[in-house]
Amino acid sequence: MSWWVILALAAGVSGQRLAGMFWAGPFLTRRPALARLGDLLPMAVIAGVIAQLCFASSSTSTGLTVDARAVGLAVAGVAVWRRAPLIVVVVAAAAATALVRAVG
């Protein structure tokens, strides 16, 4: 990759941040429904990344993999739904994943 591409990407990112500060802020204050949607988007992206990491196959195949990670994710989801503290969520998910891997 050449330096010109890196500089162009850096300028584009800086331009997006400036546009977000000076244009998106006032735009969203006039539209509360879009502001609420903007608050939810980071969580949706994080959930998508977690799901991709959990179900993507590590081999070259294009299929989904359901293994011990899916059990850990389900246990973590239930713990979050029950409003457990973060340390309880992490320990429960890790324990469930380890148990499934030990049994299987």
N, CA, C and O atoms as a GROMACS GRO file, in nm:
protein
  416
    1MET      N    1   0.086  -0.117   0.000
    1MET     CA    2   0.000   0.000   0.000
    1MET      C    3   0.090   0.123   0.000
    1MET      O    4   0.187   0.129   0.075
    2SER      N    5   0.057   0.219  -0.083
    2SER     CA    6   0.142   0.337  -0.091
    2SER      C    7   0.103   0.440   0.016
    2SER      O    8  -0.004   0.433   0.077
    3TRP      N    9   0.192   0.534   0.035
    3TRP     CA   10   0.169   0.638   0.134
    3TRP      C   11   0.052   0.727   0.094
    3TRP      O   12  -0.016   0.781   0.181
    4TRP      N   13   0.027   0.742  -0.035
    4TRP     CA   14  -0.084   0.826  -0.078
    4TRP      C   15  -0.218   0.766  -0.037
    4TRP      O   16  -0.311   0.838   0.000
    5VAL      N   17  -0.227   0.636  -0.043
    5VAL     CA   18  -0.351   0.568  -0.001
    5VAL      C   19  -0.371   0.585   0.149
    5VAL      O   20  -0.482   0.611   0.195
    6ILE      N   21  -0.264   0.569   0.225
    6ILE     CA   22  -0.273   0.585   0.370
    6ILE      C   23  -0.314   0.727   0.406
    6ILE      O   24  -0.398   0.748   0.493
    7LEU      N   25  -0.253   0.826   0.339
    7LEU     CA   26  -0.289   0.965   0.366
    7LEU      C   27  -0.433   0.996   0.325
    7LEU      O   28  -0.503   1.070   0.395
    8ALA      N   29  -0.479   0.939   0.214
    8ALA     CA   30  -0.617   0.961   0.171
    8ALA      C   31  -0.715   0.898   0.269
    8ALA      O   32  -0.818   0.958   0.301
    9LEU      N   33  -0.683   0.778   0.319
    9LEU     CA   34  -0.771   0.715   0.419
    9LEU      C   35  -0.773   0.795   0.548
    9LEU      O   36  -0.879   0.811   0.609
   10ALA      N   37  -0.658   0.844   0.591
   10ALA     CA   38  -0.653   0.926   0.714
   10ALA      C   39  -0.735   1.054   0.697
   10ALA      O   40  -0.805   1.096   0.789
   11ALA      N   41  -0.726   1.116   0.580
   11ALA     CA   42  -0.806   1.237   0.555
   11ALA      C   43  -0.955   1.204   0.553
   11ALA      O   44  -1.036   1.281   0.604
   12GLY      N   45  -0.990   1.091   0.495
   12GLY     CA   46  -1.132   1.052   0.492
   12GLY      C   47  -1.187   1.027   0.631
   12GLY      O   48  -1.299   1.068   0.661
   13VAL      N   49  -1.110   0.959   0.716
   13VAL     CA   50  -1.155   0.934   0.853
   13VAL      C   51  -1.168   1.065   0.929
   13VAL      O   52  -1.265   1.084   1.003
   14SER      N   53  -1.072   1.154   0.913
   14SER     CA   54  -1.080   1.284   0.980
   14SER      C   55  -1.201   1.363   0.931
   14SER      O   56  -1.269   1.429   1.010
   15GLY      N   57  -1.228   1.356   0.802
   15GLY     CA   58  -1.346   1.425   0.748
   15GLY      C   59  -1.475   1.369   0.802
   15GLY      O   60  -1.569   1.444   0.830
   16GLN      N   61  -1.482   1.237   0.818
   16GLN     CA   62  -1.602   1.176   0.875
   16GLN      C   63  -1.622   1.221   1.019
   16GLN      O   64  -1.734   1.249   1.060
   17ARG      N   65  -1.515   1.228   1.094
   17ARG     CA   66  -1.528   1.270   1.234
   17ARG      C   67  -1.572   1.415   1.244
   17ARG      O   68  -1.656   1.449   1.328
   18LEU      N   69  -1.517   1.499   1.160
   18LEU     CA   70  -1.559   1.640   1.161
   18LEU      C   71  -1.705   1.653   1.120
   18LEU      O   72  -1.780   1.730   1.180
   19ALA      N   73  -1.746   1.580   1.018
   19ALA     CA   74  -1.886   1.584   0.976
   19ALA      C   75  -1.977   1.534   1.087
   19ALA      O   76  -2.086   1.588   1.107
   20GLY      N   77  -1.933   1.432   1.159
   20GLY     CA   78  -2.013   1.382   1.271
   20GLY      C   79  -2.028   1.484   1.381
   20GLY      O   80  -2.135   1.496   1.441
   21MET      N   81  -1.922   1.557   1.408
   21MET     CA   82  -1.929   1.656   1.517
   21MET      C   83  -2.015   1.776   1.479
   21MET      O   84  -2.096   1.822   1.559
   22PHE      N   85  -1.999   1.826   1.356
   22PHE     CA   86  -2.066   1.952   1.320
   22PHE      C   87  -2.199   1.934   1.248
   22PHE      O   88  -2.280   2.026   1.246
   23TRP      N   89  -2.223   1.816   1.189
   23TRP     CA   90  -2.347   1.796   1.116
   23TRP      C   91  -2.440   1.699   1.186
   23TRP      O   92  -2.559   1.727   1.200
   24ALA      N   93  -2.389   1.586   1.231
   24ALA     CA   94  -2.476   1.482   1.286
   24ALA      C   95  -2.534   1.522   1.421
   24ALA      O   96  -2.649   1.490   1.450
   25GLY      N   97  -2.457   1.590   1.504
   25GLY     CA   98  -2.507   1.630   1.636
   25GLY      C   99  -2.634   1.714   1.629
   25GLY      O  100  -2.736   1.676   1.686
   26PRO      N  101  -2.630   1.828   1.560
   26PRO     CA  102  -2.752   1.908   1.548
   26PRO      C  103  -2.865   1.837   1.473
   26PRO      O  104  -2.982   1.857   1.504
   27PHE      N  105  -2.830   1.755   1.376
   27PHE     CA  106  -2.931   1.680   1.300
   27PHE      C  107  -3.005   1.583   1.391
   27PHE      O  108  -3.127   1.570   1.382
   28LEU      N  109  -2.932   1.514   1.477
   28LEU     CA  110  -2.993   1.415   1.565
   28LEU      C  111  -3.071   1.479   1.680
   28LEU      O  112  -3.166   1.418   1.729
   29THR      N  113  -3.034   1.598   1.722
   29THR     CA  114  -3.110   1.662   1.830
   29THR      C  115  -3.249   1.703   1.782
   29THR      O  116  -3.341   1.714   1.863
   30ARG      N  117  -3.265   1.726   1.653
   30ARG     CA  118  -3.398   1.761   1.599
   30ARG      C  119  -3.483   1.638   1.571
   30ARG      O  120  -3.604   1.649   1.552
   31ARG      N  121  -3.421   1.520   1.569
   31ARG     CA  122  -3.493   1.396   1.540
   31ARG      C  123  -3.463   1.292   1.648
   31ARG      O  124  -3.368   1.215   1.635
   32PRO      N  125  -3.543   1.290   1.755
   32PRO     CA  126  -3.512   1.200   1.867
   32PRO      C  127  -3.518   1.052   1.831
   32PRO      O  128  -3.448   0.972   1.893
   33ALA      N  129  -3.600   1.014   1.734
   33ALA     CA  130  -3.606   0.872   1.696
   33ALA      C  131  -3.473   0.828   1.635
   33ALA      O  132  -3.426   0.718   1.663
   34LEU      N  133  -3.413   0.912   1.552
   34LEU     CA  134  -3.284   0.879   1.494
   34LEU      C  135  -3.174   0.882   1.600
   34LEU      O  136  -3.078   0.805   1.592
   35ALA      N  137  -3.187   0.969   1.698
   35ALA     CA  138  -3.088   0.973   1.806
   35ALA      C  139  -3.092   0.844   1.886
   35ALA      O  140  -2.988   0.792   1.925
   36ARG      N  141  -3.211   0.793   1.910
   36ARG     CA  142  -3.224   0.664   1.981
   36ARG      C  143  -3.164   0.551   1.899
   36ARG      O  144  -3.096   0.463   1.953
   37LEU      N  145  -3.189   0.552   1.769
   37LEU     CA  146  -3.130   0.452   1.681
   37LEU      C  147  -2.978   0.463   1.681
   37LEU      O  148  -2.909   0.361   1.682
   38GLY      N  149  -2.927   0.583   1.681
   38GLY     CA  150  -2.782   0.603   1.688
   38GLY      C  151  -2.722   0.552   1.817
   38GLY      O  152  -2.606   0.508   1.819
   39ASP      N  153  -2.799   0.556   1.925
   39ASP     CA  154  -2.752   0.501   2.052
   39ASP      C  155  -2.746   0.349   2.049
   39ASP      O  156  -2.664   0.289   2.118
   40LEU      N  157  -2.833   0.285   1.971
   40LEU     CA  158  -2.840   0.140   1.966
   40LEU      C  159  -2.743   0.077   1.865
   40LEU      O  160  -2.713  -0.042   1.876
   41LEU      N  161  -2.696   0.152   1.769
   41LEU     CA  162  -2.611   0.096   1.664
   41LEU      C  163  -2.480   0.035   1.715
   41LEU      O  164  -2.444  -0.073   1.669
   42PRO      N  165  -2.407   0.098   1.807
   42PRO     CA  166  -2.284   0.033   1.854
   42PRO      C  167  -2.310  -0.103   1.917
   42PRO      O  168  -2.230  -0.196   1.897
   43MET      N  169  -2.416  -0.118   1.992
   43MET     CA  170  -2.447  -0.247   2.054
   43MET      C  171  -2.481  -0.351   1.948
   43MET      O  172  -2.446  -0.467   1.963
   44ALA      N  173  -2.550  -0.310   1.842
   44ALA     CA  174  -2.582  -0.404   1.734
   44ALA      C  175  -2.455  -0.450   1.662
   44ALA      O  176  -2.444  -0.567   1.624
   45VAL      N  177  -2.361  -0.360   1.642
   45VAL     CA  178  -2.235  -0.397   1.577
   45VAL      C  179  -2.157  -0.494   1.664
   45VAL      O  180  -2.102  -0.592   1.614
   46ILE      N  181  -2.151  -0.466   1.795
   46ILE     CA  182  -2.080  -0.556   1.887
   46ILE      C  183  -2.145  -0.694   1.889
   46ILE      O  184  -2.076  -0.795   1.889
   47ALA      N  185  -2.278  -0.699   1.891
   47ALA     CA  186  -2.348  -0.828   1.889
   47ALA      C  187  -2.320  -0.904   1.761
   47ALA      O  188  -2.303  -1.026   1.763
   48GLY      N  189  -2.314  -0.834   1.650
   48GLY     CA  190  -2.281  -0.899   1.523
   48GLY      C  191  -2.141  -0.956   1.520
   48GLY      O  192  -2.118  -1.065   1.468
   49VAL      N  193  -2.046  -0.882   1.576
   49VAL     CA  194  -1.908  -0.931   1.581
   49VAL      C  195  -1.898  -1.054   1.672
   49VAL      O  196  -1.829  -1.150   1.639
   50ILE      N  197  -1.967  -1.050   1.785
   50ILE     CA  198  -1.964  -1.165   1.876
   50ILE      C  199  -2.026  -1.287   1.809
   50ILE      O  200  -1.972  -1.397   1.819
   51ALA      N  201  -2.138  -1.269   1.741
   51ALA     CA  202  -2.201  -1.382   1.672
   51ALA      C  203  -2.111  -1.436   1.561
   51ALA      O  204  -2.102  -1.557   1.544
   52GLN      N  205  -2.046  -1.349   1.488
   52GLN     CA  206  -1.957  -1.394   1.381
   52GLN      C  207  -1.839  -1.473   1.439
   52GLN      O  208  -1.801  -1.576   1.384
   53LEU      N  209  -1.782  -1.425   1.548
   53LEU     CA  210  -1.670  -1.495   1.610
   53LEU      C  211  -1.714  -1.628   1.670
   53LEU      O  212  -1.636  -1.723   1.675
   54CYS      N  213  -1.838  -1.636   1.715
   54CYS     CA  214  -1.886  -1.758   1.778
   54CYS      C  215  -1.923  -1.864   1.677
   54CYS      O  216  -1.894  -1.982   1.699
   55PHE      N  217  -1.985  -1.828   1.567
   55PHE     CA  218  -2.039  -1.926   1.474
   55PHE      C  219  -1.960  -1.944   1.346
   55PHE      O  220  -1.991  -2.033   1.267
   56ALA      N  221  -1.859  -1.862   1.322
   56ALA     CA  222  -1.781  -1.877   1.199
   56ALA      C  223  -1.688  -1.997   1.212
   56ALA      O  224  -1.630  -2.021   1.318
   57SER      N  225  -1.676  -2.069   1.106
   57SER     CA  226  -1.589  -2.186   1.104
   57SER      C  227  -1.445  -2.142   1.090
   57SER      O  228  -1.414  -2.048   1.016
   58SER      N  229  -1.357  -2.209   1.160
   58SER     CA  230  -1.216  -2.173   1.151
   58SER      C  231  -1.148  -2.236   1.031
   58SER      O  232  -1.035  -2.199   0.997
   59SER      N  233  -1.214  -2.329   0.966
   59SER     CA  234  -1.157  -2.390   0.846
   59SER      C  235  -1.194  -2.305   0.724
   59SER      O  236  -1.252  -2.198   0.737
   60THR      N  237  -1.160  -2.354   0.609
   60THR     CA  238  -1.186  -2.277   0.487
   60THR      C  239  -1.328  -2.294   0.435
   60THR      O  240  -1.364  -2.234   0.334
   61SER      N  241  -1.410  -2.375   0.502
   61SER     CA  242  -1.548  -2.393   0.456
   61SER      C  243  -1.629  -2.267   0.484
   61SER      O  244  -1.590  -2.183   0.564
   62THR      N  245  -1.741  -2.256   0.416
   62THR     CA  246  -1.824  -2.136   0.430
   62THR      C  247  -1.943  -2.157   0.522
   62THR      O  248  -2.029  -2.069   0.530
   63GLY      N  249  -1.950  -2.268   0.590
   63GLY     CA  250  -2.065  -2.297   0.676
   63GLY      C  251  -2.049  -2.241   0.816
   63GLY      O  252  -1.945  -2.186   0.852
   64LEU      N  253  -2.154  -2.256   0.891
   64LEU     CA  254  -2.153  -2.215   1.031
   64LEU      C  255  -2.115  -2.333   1.118
   64LEU      O  256  -2.142  -2.448   1.084
   65THR      N  257  -2.053  -2.304   1.230
   65THR     CA  258  -2.011  -2.407   1.322
   65THR      C  259  -2.083  -2.388   1.454
   65THR      O  260  -2.077  -2.279   1.513
   66VAL      N  261  -2.150  -2.490   1.501
   66VAL     CA  262  -2.214  -2.486   1.632
   66VAL      C  263  -2.136  -2.582   1.721
   66VAL      O  264  -2.140  -2.703   1.702
   67ASP      N  265  -2.065  -2.524   1.818
   67ASP     CA  266  -1.984  -2.606   1.907
   67ASP      C  267  -1.995  -2.551   2.049
   67ASP      O  268  -2.096  -2.489   2.084
   68ALA      N  269  -1.895  -2.572   2.129
   68ALA     CA  270  -1.898  -2.531   2.269
   68ALA      C  271  -1.911  -2.380   2.285
   68ALA      O  272  -1.966  -2.332   2.384
   69ARG      N  273  -1.860  -2.304   2.189
   69ARG     CA  274  -1.871  -2.158   2.196
   69ARG      C  275  -2.017  -2.114   2.194
   69ARG      O  276  -2.053  -2.016   2.261
   70ALA      N  277  -2.100  -2.184   2.119
   70ALA     CA  278  -2.243  -2.150   2.114
   70ALA      C  279  -2.310  -2.173   2.248
   70ALA      O  280  -2.397  -2.096   2.289
   71VAL      N  281  -2.270  -2.279   2.318
   71VAL     CA  282  -2.325  -2.305   2.452
   71VAL      C  283  -2.283  -2.193   2.548
   71VAL      O  284  -2.364  -2.144   2.625
   72GLY      N  285  -2.157  -2.155   2.542
   72GLY     CA  286  -2.110  -2.045   2.627
   72GLY      C  287  -2.182  -1.914   2.597
   72GLY      O  288  -2.215  -1.839   2.688
   73LEU      N  289  -2.207  -1.888   2.469
   73LEU     CA  290  -2.281  -1.768   2.432
   73LEU      C  291  -2.423  -1.773   2.483
   73LEU      O  292  -2.476  -1.672   2.530
   74ALA      N  293  -2.487  -1.888   2.475
   74ALA     CA  294  -2.624  -1.902   2.525
   74ALA      C  295  -2.629  -1.882   2.677
   74ALA      O  296  -2.719  -1.815   2.728
   75VAL      N  297  -2.534  -1.940   2.748
   75VAL     CA  298  -2.529  -1.922   2.894
   75VAL      C  299  -2.506  -1.776   2.929
   75VAL      O  300  -2.570  -1.723   3.020
   76ALA      N  301  -2.416  -1.711   2.856
   76ALA     CA  302  -2.392  -1.569   2.881
   76ALA      C  303  -2.517  -1.486   2.852
   76ALA      O  304  -2.548  -1.392   2.925
   77GLY      N  305  -2.588  -1.521   2.745
   77GLY     CA  306  -2.712  -1.449   2.713
   77GLY      C  307  -2.816  -1.461   2.822
   77GLY      O  308  -2.883  -1.364   2.856
   78VAL      N  309  -2.831  -1.582   2.875
   78VAL     CA  310  -2.927  -1.601   2.984
   78VAL      C  311  -2.884  -1.526   3.109
   78VAL      O  312  -2.968  -1.466   3.177
   79ALA      N  313  -2.755  -1.526   3.138
   79ALA     CA  314  -2.706  -1.454   3.256
   79ALA      C  315  -2.726  -1.304   3.242
   79ALA      O  316  -2.761  -1.236   3.338
   80VAL      N  317  -2.703  -1.252   3.123
   80VAL     CA  318  -2.727  -1.108   3.100
   80VAL      C  319  -2.876  -1.078   3.110
   80VAL      O  320  -2.915  -0.976   3.167
   81TRP      N  321  -2.958  -1.165   3.054
   81TRP     CA  322  -3.103  -1.147   3.060
   81TRP      C  323  -3.152  -1.146   3.206
   81TRP      O  324  -3.244  -1.072   3.240
   82ARG      N  325  -3.089  -1.228   3.290
   82ARG     CA  326  -3.125  -1.232   3.432
   82ARG      C  327  -3.055  -1.122   3.513
   82ARG      O  328  -3.067  -1.118   3.635
   83ARG      N  329  -2.983  -1.034   3.444
   83ARG     CA  330  -2.915  -0.918   3.503
   83ARG      C  331  -2.808  -0.958   3.605
   83ARG      O  332  -2.797  -0.898   3.711
   84ALA      N  333  -2.731  -1.059   3.570
   84ALA     CA  334  -2.621  -1.102   3.655
   84ALA      C  335  -2.505  -1.003   3.640
   84ALA      O  336  -2.492  -0.939   3.536
   85PRO      N  337  -2.421  -0.991   3.743
   85PRO     CA  338  -2.302  -0.906   3.731
   85PRO      C  339  -2.208  -0.959   3.620
   85PRO      O  340  -2.212  -1.077   3.586
   86LEU      N  341  -2.127  -0.870   3.566
   86LEU     CA  342  -2.041  -0.906   3.454
   86LEU      C  343  -1.949  -1.023   3.487
   86LEU      O  344  -1.930  -1.112   3.403
   87ILE      N  345  -1.891  -1.025   3.605
   87ILE     CA  346  -1.800  -1.134   3.640
   87ILE      C  347  -1.874  -1.268   3.643
   87ILE      O  348  -1.817  -1.370   3.605
   88VAL      N  349  -1.999  -1.268   3.687
   88VAL     CA  350  -2.079  -1.390   3.688
   88VAL      C  351  -2.108  -1.435   3.544
   88VAL      O  352  -2.103  -1.555   3.515
   89VAL      N  353  -2.136  -1.341   3.456
   89VAL     CA  354  -2.162  -1.374   3.316
   89VAL      C  355  -2.039  -1.439   3.253
   89VAL      O  356  -2.050  -1.542   3.186
   90VAL      N  357  -1.923  -1.379   3.275
   90VAL     CA  358  -1.800  -1.430   3.214
   90VAL      C  359  -1.764  -1.568   3.270
   90VAL      O  360  -1.731  -1.659   3.194
   91VAL      N  361  -1.771  -1.583   3.402
   91VAL     CA  362  -1.735  -1.711   3.464
   91VAL      C  363  -1.834  -1.821   3.424
   91VAL      O  364  -1.793  -1.933   3.396
   92ALA      N  365  -1.962  -1.790   3.421
   92ALA     CA  366  -2.062  -1.890   3.383
   92ALA      C  367  -2.043  -1.934   3.238
   92ALA      O  368  -2.051  -2.053   3.207
   93ALA      N  369  -2.018  -1.839   3.148
   93ALA     CA  370  -1.998  -1.873   3.007
   93ALA      C  371  -1.871  -1.956   2.989
   93ALA      O  372  -1.870  -2.053   2.914
   94ALA      N  373  -1.764  -1.917   3.058
   94ALA     CA  374  -1.639  -1.993   3.046
   94ALA      C  375  -1.654  -2.134   3.104
   94ALA      O  376  -1.603  -2.230   3.047
   95ALA      N  377  -1.724  -2.144   3.215
   95ALA     CA  378  -1.745  -2.277   3.277
   95ALA      C  379  -1.830  -2.365   3.186
   95ALA      O  380  -1.799  -2.484   3.170
   96ALA      N  381  -1.935  -2.311   3.129
   96ALA     CA  382  -2.020  -2.391   3.040
   96ALA      C  383  -1.943  -2.435   2.916
   96ALA      O  384  -1.957  -2.549   2.872
   97THR      N  385  -1.864  -2.346   2.859
   97THR     CA  386  -1.784  -2.383   2.743
   97THR      C  387  -1.683  -2.490   2.777
   97THR      O  388  -1.665  -2.586   2.701
   98ALA      N  389  -1.615  -2.475   2.891
   98ALA     CA  390  -1.516  -2.574   2.933
   98ALA      C  391  -1.582  -2.708   2.960
   98ALA      O  392  -1.527  -2.813   2.926
   99LEU      N  393  -1.698  -2.706   3.021
   99LEU     CA  394  -1.768  -2.832   3.051
   99LEU      C  395  -1.807  -2.905   2.923
   99LEU      O  396  -1.788  -3.027   2.913
  100VAL      N  397  -1.860  -2.833   2.825
  100VAL     CA  398  -1.898  -2.896   2.699
  100VAL      C  399  -1.775  -2.951   2.627
  100VAL      O  400  -1.780  -3.059   2.569
  101ARG      N  401  -1.666  -2.877   2.631
  101ARG     CA  402  -1.544  -2.925   2.564
  101ARG      C  403  -1.486  -3.048   2.637
  101ARG      O  404  -1.432  -3.138   2.573
  102ALA      N  405  -1.498  -3.052   2.769
  102ALA     CA  406  -1.446  -3.165   2.846
  102ALA      C  407  -1.530  -3.291   2.822
  102ALA      O  408  -1.477  -3.402   2.812
  103VAL      N  409  -1.660  -3.273   2.813
  103VAL     CA  410  -1.750  -3.387   2.794
  103VAL      C  411  -1.740  -3.437   2.649
  103VAL      O  412  -1.737  -3.558   2.625
  104GLY      N  413  -1.734  -3.344   2.555
  104GLY     CA  414  -1.735  -3.382   2.414
  104GLY      C  415  -1.600  -3.410   2.367
  104GLY      O  416  -1.581  -3.444   2.250
   0.00000   0.00000   0.00000
